[in-house]
Amino acid sequence: MNPNAPNHPPGHGHVTFLGAGPGDPGLLTLRAVEALGAADVLIADPQVLDVVRTHVRPGVAADAQGTPEQARADASSSTADVALLRDTANLVMGAARSGKRVVRAVAGDPGLDGYAADEMLACAAEGIVFEVVPGVAAAVGVPAYAGVPLRDAQGTDVRFVDARTADDRCWSEVGSSDATAVVSATLETVAAAAGELVAAGRKPDTPLTVTVAGTTTRQRTWTATLGTIAQVLKAAKVLPSPQGAQPVIAVVGERSAAAQREQLAWFESKPLFGWHVLVPRTKEQAASLSDQLRSYGAVPSEVPTIAVEPPRTPQQMERAVKGLVTGRYEWIAFTSVNAVKAVREKFEEYGLDARAFAGIKVAAVGEQTAKSLIDFGVKPDLVPSGEQSAAGLLEDWPPYDPVFDPIDRVFLPRADIATETLVAGLIELGWEVDDVTAYRTVRASPPPAETREAIKGGGFDAVLFTSSSTVRNLVGIAGKPHNVTVIACIGPATAKTAEEHGLRVDVLSPEPSVHKLAEALAEFGAARRRAATQAGEPVTRPSERRPGSRRRARS
């Protein structure tokens, strides 16, 4: 039993006011994830809905409620604020009255959200049980991601100011002190806030940083002074903001000095920070690769180019699986994650599980295939020690020995378009092979028009090609990537296919592994970043530069 679970009578509703943090999904607390997993109803601020709804159970009702700040921007009326607050509170309490477990997710931390406090009071007035799950406040989390510490060993005082509600007394107190000031504002109002501090006594040359979209891969930080921030934002051409009133966190004080931030800006200095990377694989295969790309600061877009379908005639696969159970095979060799999935689905259809592999040797062509087997409950006996390919598997495969091998047959479930390398090699080693079509690969449907335009128009910074078929299929369903896009290929054969389609290959993986390919792209991005810094140029993404300004490189 969870000791943190709320103590309320069965059948009675309950509300969890939950802080979803400033934007990075990884900043959700363990308690927040636990509460979301138990929710019957999710009511979230729109800016954090995507952050939290991935953790609720399928079928849970999720509703994005406009915040009073948004209503004010649209209506410029306190009446709109009150109506929206009342609507949200009524929605929360209505669900709780019906016995539901409600999660009310707010951006940042509920304790710093005055509207959440009013909703709590409304619940308390009706006797509705609630709890609060704190989150990372934007005023603390965003400076940390921007590389701006708020305090030092000498114990610098820190003051938090909301520019929207600050009065003359507040500006006077903060402006006349030497405390680090953390100001919540918008791109349009931050220069005015800087002016208020100067008018109250702060020196115009006091350093400050302004960060927009903090903790996300859209984060951008400008370093200036109180006296120059208006000019800096004007030179950056971010005003007027096309997205409307974009929230920012400004940090005022010596802690935000440019020289110090250059050393501490860990997030924005990631090798692929902000890069939009196209991952053209099946959706299941793309997931782990996308996670790795995010760790480098990239924004992956998964565009399936291959769809996996059952074989047209399933009888051959059915006979092979029955033979697996009755002892027809000495070995079974898996050459892909899809092959593992196909066999697993057939096992489940027959009511079998991993125990059916008892007494059979299992081979996997690489680490990802091996992982999917382990997830199934099967530990492979053979994984290539060198190249993770059919050729690498053959190098380690033992020849058939009638003394030690009572059965001379191998079950090889694979795609309908697989090459004959492994079959020919096993036969040469003395084995009989049942080469069975476990699944078919067909070209996927074209992506949305917006994605196709981004591919052809240079909207992506890089594309990862993990096989020759992904090259052919992507070009076939979406068109050829623009020449500003960095092309990364998993091996020489894939690179050759890319070049045959008129693409310039910038990155070549040192090993035929999707993870090594992602590493190679990250190294390429880091090298571009170093070159720009050493040349005194701004660090830009490939999609932001002219086609002729890129340099060819191989990783």
N, C-alpha and C positions, 0 to 999 in steps of 0.2 A: 504493500500500500504506500502511496506517495505521501510523505509526511507534510508536504507543502500543499496538498490538495485542500480546497476549501471545505469547511465543515458546515454543511447545511442540509436540512432534511430532504430526503428523496422526494422528487416530484415538484420541488420548488426551484424557481429560476435562479440564475446566478450570473453576474456580470464581471468579466475580467477587463480592467482598463490596462491596456498593454502598450508599452513603448516600443515602436518598431525601428527606432534609430534614425539616423539622418539619410539613409539611402542604400548603403552597402548591405545586401542580404546576409552577409557573414557576421554582421554585428548583432543579429538577434541573439538573445540569451537562451540558454538551455531551457530555462523555465518558460520563456515565451513560446518556444517551439512545442513544448509539452502542452501548454494551454491551448495553442492553436489546434493541436491534434485531437483535443477533447471537445472542441467547440461544436455546437449545433448551428450557430448563426455567427457570421463574421460581418462586422460593420467597421469599415476602415476609411481613413482619410484617403482620397484618391491617389495622392503621391506615394503612398506606401502599400497600396492594394496588391501590386505585383510582388512586393517583397514578402507579404505574409500569406497570400492565398495558396502558395505551393505547399504549405505545411498543414492545410486542413484536409479532412477526409473527403473523398469523392462524394458529390451530391450535397455538400454543405452549402446552405444559402450564403452568398457573399454579396455585400452591397457597399459601393463606394459613396460616401457622403461628402458633399462639398463642404469645405471648411468656411467659417465665417470670413476669413481673410479673402477667400475667392468671391464670396458674395459681395463683400465690400468693393472689390475691384470691379465687379460687374454693375453693382447697383448704387454704389456710393451712398448707402443709406444704413443707418443703425437699425432701422426696421427690418432690413434684409438679414442682418446679423441675428437679431432676436428670433425671427421666424425660422431661420435655418437651425439655430441652436435648439429651438423647441422641437422641430421636426426630428432632429437626430436623437434628442433625449427621449422623445416619445417612441421612436423606433426601437431604441435600446430597451426601454422599460416594457414596451408591448411584447417583445420577444421573451423577456425575462418573466413577465406575468404568466405566460403560457407554459412555464416550466422549462424553458430552453436555457442551455449554457451559452451565454453570449460573450464573444470577444469583441471589445471595442478597441481597435488599433489606431493609435495616433502617431504622427511623425515625431521623432525625438523621444522625449520622456514625458509621461503624463503629469508628473509633478511640476513641469514648467509650462504646461498647457492650461491656460485659464479656462478654456471652454470645456476641457475634460473635467476640471474641478467642478464646474457648474453641473455637468451631467452626473457626477458623483453625488452632489448634494440633492439632485432630483431623485436619484435612487434611494438615498438615505431617507428622504422625506416620505417615500412610499414603503419603506421597510424592505427594500430589495437588497439582498446580500451581494456585496461586491468585494473585489480584491484589486490590488494594484501591482503590476509587474513592471518595474522600472526598465527604461531603455537608455541607450547612449544618447545624450542630448546633443543636438547639432552644435551648440556653442562650445562643446568640449571635443566632440568627435571630429568635426571639420578641421579645426586648427591642427589636431594630431595628424590627420591625413595630409595637410598642407605643409607639414614640417615646421610648425610654429609652436614651440613649447610655451605654455602660459606662465610657468613659474620657473625659478632657478634655485640654486642652493641657498641663496640669501633670503628666500621666502617672499618673492615679489607679490604684492597685493594684486588681486584680480577683481575687476568689476564687470558685471554683465549688464548690457544696455539693449533694450528693445527700442530701436529708433522710431517705431510706429507709435509708441505710447509714451516715450520719454518727454518730460516737461522741462521747463527752464531750470528748475532746481536740480534735476538729475544731471543735465548737461554741465551745470556750474560745478557740481560736486566732482564729477569725473574729470572735467577739464582742468580744475585747479589742483588735481592730485598727480602723482607720478605712477599711478597704478597701471597695470596692463588692462586695457579696455577691450572687451569682446562685444562687438556691436552687431546685432541682428538687423539687417536692412534689406534693400533690394538694389539691383544695379542702378536703378534710376534715382534712388534716394541716398546712396552711400556718400556721394560727394557733398551733399547737403549736411549729412551727419558729421563729416570731417570738418566742415565749416563751423558747425556748432561747437565742436571741441576747440578749434582755434580761437573762436570768439570768447570761449570761456577760459582761455589761458594756456592751452597747449601750444607748443612751438610748431610753426608750419613745417619744419624739417623733421618732425617726429615720424619715424618709420611706421608703415602699416602695410598689411597684406589684405587683399580682397579675394575671397574664394567663392566661386559659383559652382553649383551641382556637386558640393563636397561629398566625399567618400564614394562617388560613382566614377565610372570610367569616362564620364563627360566633365569631370572636375577640371577647372582651370583657375589658376591663381596669378594675380598681378601684384607686384611689389612696387610700392611708391612711397610718398610721404603725404601727410595731411594736406600740404599745399599743392601737391602735383597730381593727386589721384584723378581729378576731373580730366586733366590733359591725357593721362595714361589711358583711361578708359575710352576717351575720344579717339586716341591714336590707334587703339586696338579695334576700333570700329564695332564695338558691342552695344553701342547706344545709338538710336533707340533699340531696345531688345526685341528681336522678332518673336520671342516666346512670351512677351508680356512682362509682368513684374516678377522677374526671377529673384528668389531669395539669395542673399549672400551673407557670409560671415566675415566681418572685418576685424582684424586684430591690430590694435594700436599700441605701440611701445617698442622698446629696444629689442624685445624677444623676436620681433618680426623683421629685424634688419636683413637686408638682402644677402649679405655675406654668410650669415648664419643659416638662412633658409636653403642656400645652395648646397650646404652640407647635409641638411636634415630632410630635404624633400624626397623621402623614400618612395612615396606612392606615384607621383607624377614622373619619376625618373625610371619607372619600370621599362624594360626594353621595348615592349610593344604597347606602351600606354596609349589608349584611345584608338588604336588601330582597329579598323573594321575588317575582320578576316572571314573569308568565305570558306566554309567547310563542306565540300560536296561529297557526302557519303550517305549511307542509309542512316536514318535518325538514330537507331540503336547504337550504331558504331560511332556516331559523331559525339555522343554524350561525354565520354571520358576525355576525348581530344579537346572538346570545348572547355571543359573544366581546367585542363592544363593551360590552354591559351588565356583564360581569365586570370590565372595566377601570374601571367606575364603582363597583365594590364590590358589585354585585348578585349574587343567586343566581338565574339564569334557569332556568325549567322549560319545556321545549319540549313543547307539546301540539298535535300535528297536528290541524287541523280540516278540511283538504282533502287528499284523496288524488288523485294524478294517474294516470290510466289511458290506455292507447292508444285511438284512435278505434275506434268499432264497425265501421266499414268502412274499412280501410286503403288501398284502391285509389286514392282521391283523393290521398293523401299520396305514394304510390309514384309516381304519374304526375307529380306536381309536382317531386319530387326528380330524376326522369329528365329532366324539362324543364329543370331547373337545369343539368344537365350538358350538354345538347344546345343550349344557347343560347336558350331560350325567353324568358328574363327579363332585363330591364335592372337591376332592383333586387330585393333580398329584404329584408324588414323584420321584425325580431324585437321583439316587444312584451313578452317575459318571459324569465326564465332557463329556464323549462320549455319554451318554444318552441325555444330553442337546444338543450336536451337532447334534445328529440324529433327534431330534424333530425340532430343528431350521431349518435344511435342508428341512424337510418335509413341514414346514410352508412356507419357501421361494418357494418351488415348487408349493404351492397352492396360492401364493400371499398374505400370512398372515404375521402378525408381532406380537410383544409382546402384542398388545391390545387384542388379542384373549384370553389372560389369565384373562381378566376382570371377576370378580365374582368367580374365582376358587382359592382355597387355594393351595399354592405351598410349597413343602418341599424339602430340599436339605440335603444330607447325611453328608456334611462337608464343610469346608471353601472354598476349591478349586472349588467344584461344585457350591456353592453359588456365587462365584466370576464370574464363566462363565454365570450364570443366569443373574447377574447384568449387565454384558457386553451385554447381549441380550436385556436388558431393563426390566427385571423382578426381583423384590425384593422378595426373599423367605419369606414366613410367618413362617416357622419352620426350624430351624437348630439345631442339637443336642447341648445341653448345656454341655454335658459331652463327652463321647467317640464318636469320629467321625466315626461311623460305623452304619450298619443296626440295631444292638442291641441298640446303643446309640439313634438312631432315634426313635425306638419303646418305649424307656423309656419316651420320651417327647410327644409321639403321643397321642392325646385325644381319648377316646373310642367313638364309635358311639352313638349319642344321637338323637332319632327321633324327639325330640322337637326342638333342635337347628340346626340339620343337615337335610335339606330338601332332600338331596340325600345321599345314603349310599354307593356310589361306588368310588373307587380309581383307577386312571390310573397309572400303573407302567411300564414305558418304561425302558428296561434294556438289558443286554447281554444275549446271548443264554446259557452261562455256569454259570449264576448267581446262588447263593445258595437260598434256600427256606426260609431262616430265616425271612426276612421281610414279605413275603406273609403270612406265618403261623401266625406271630405275629399280622398282621392287621386283619386277619380273626378272631383271638381270641378276638380282641377288638371290634368285631361286624361289620367290614366293608366287603363289597364285593370288590374283587380285579380283575381288568383286567390286568393280567400279560402278557405283550406284548414284544416279541423279537424286539427290536429297532435296534440292530446291532449284528453282529457276531464277535467274536474274534478268530483269527487263528494265528498259529505260523508264524512269519516273516521269510523271506529268510535269509540264513546265511550271516554274515558280511564278508567283504573282508578277504582274507587269512592272510594279515598282522595283522589285528585285532584279528583273531582267534589265531594266534601264540602268540600275546601279552597276551591274556587271559590265555592261557595254559602255557606260558613260564615265567610268573611273571612280565610282562611289565607294568601291572596296580598296583597301590598302594592300591586301594580299589574298591569295587563294592557295589552298593546300591541295595538291593532287596526290592521292594515295594509290593510284593505279592508272593504267592506260585507259581503262574503261571509264573512269571518272572524267578524264580529259574529253574523250569522245562524246560522252553523254551530256556533260555540261555545255559544251559548244553546241551540241545538237538541240538541247531544250531551251537554252538561254542565250546563246551567242558567245562570241569570243571576248574574253576579258580585255579591258582597255589597256593600252601600253604603259600607263602609269602604275598599274597594279603589279606588285611583286609576285612572281610565280615561283612557288616552292614545290619540288617534286621528290617523291620518296625514293626513287632510284633511277638508274640510267635508262631503263626501258620506258618508264613513265616520262622522263625528260625528253627522250627521242620523240615520243608521240606528241608531246606538247609542242616541240619545235616543228614537227610536221604540220601542226595546225597553225603555224605562224606565231607562236608565243616565244618570248625570250625568257629563258629559265635563269632566275636570279639565285635561287637557293637549291642545293642538292643535299639531301640527307646523307650523312656518312654511313648509315646503316638502314636496311629496309624495315624501319620501325616507325609507326606514326608518332610515337613520343619523341624519338630522335629527330624526326622531321620538325616537330614543334620546337624542339630545343634549337635546331639549326636556324629556324626563322627568328627565334628570340636573339640568337647571337648576331644575326644579320641586322636586326633592329638596334641592338646595342652598339654595333659598329657604326651605324648611321648616326646615332645619337652622339657618340664620341667625336666623330668627324665634324659634325656641325658645331659642337661645343668648342673644339680646338680651333676651328676657323672663325669663331666669334659670330656664328650665324644662329638664328633662332632654330630650335628643334621643331621640325614639321613632320607630318605624316606623308607618305608617298602620294596620297590622293590630293594633298594640298600643294603639290609642286608641279612644275611644267614637265612634260614628257622628256624633254632633252636634258633635264638637270639631274637625272638619276645616274648612279654609277653601277656598273655590273659587278656582281660579287658572287662568290660561291662559298657556302659554308660546309 
